[in-house]
């Protein structure tokens, strides 16, 4: 954007210009670069805009624009700014678990809770009055299993159906447990390619998640075709608990070597 002087810079016009270009966010440095305003004057303008719910600050120096259709929520859906924010933070990411399932047409995820997988180092979760973003660490993100989903603001990275399934199991103890995931897993498995699930599990050492999925698809969901494939491709399994939220005590499923240590109902 062209640099302009103090008299000609107007924050409201700046926000409208961004919205007209399909952008829902901006950084403090952008304003610094296009105006000659002092930092004090910039922060005063931003404060007034925040008080009138025209913008919201998500992280230090990163803001989102709240258009009239979102005034009641006082926040915009994260998918409208998440890609820009992660570029601002210089972080590789993808939308995962419940948030990914929602974007893939499964489940009924609350729109203001977003779950992201990122590479190290860790980021603090974002918790605002009308927004939560939870970050989960994965040592390395494999772009081969990431899909691009188009939004009004551009494209965002979303886990594939198969990766979403494995992540729901891998992180189950941090997102409410196996039982909470079960209805979404049932929907996702209808469209999943079990060979791709196996491929991801092998490439990223997710054998225990693959094993749990075998038990879930067989005993809890009755997806025989999926469970038969998994059972055929499981090698040298060890006894593991179904849930990491509870002590490893319970009845052993001898076929899957799963210790059933929690009650799960669909």
ABEGO torsion letter per residue (X at the ends): XBBBBAAABBAAAAAAAAAAAGBABBBAAAAAAABABBAAAAAAAAAAAAAAGABBBABBGBBBBBBAAAAAAGBBBAAAAAAAAAAAAGBBBBBBEAAAAAAAGBEBBBAABBBBBBBOBBBBBBBBAABBBBBBBBABBBAAABBBBBBAAEBBBBBBAAAAAAAAAAAAAAAGEAAAAAAAAAAAAAABBAAAAAAAAAAAGAAAAAAAAAAAAAAAAGBAAAAAAAAAABBGBBBBBABAABBBBEBBBAAAGBBBABBBBX
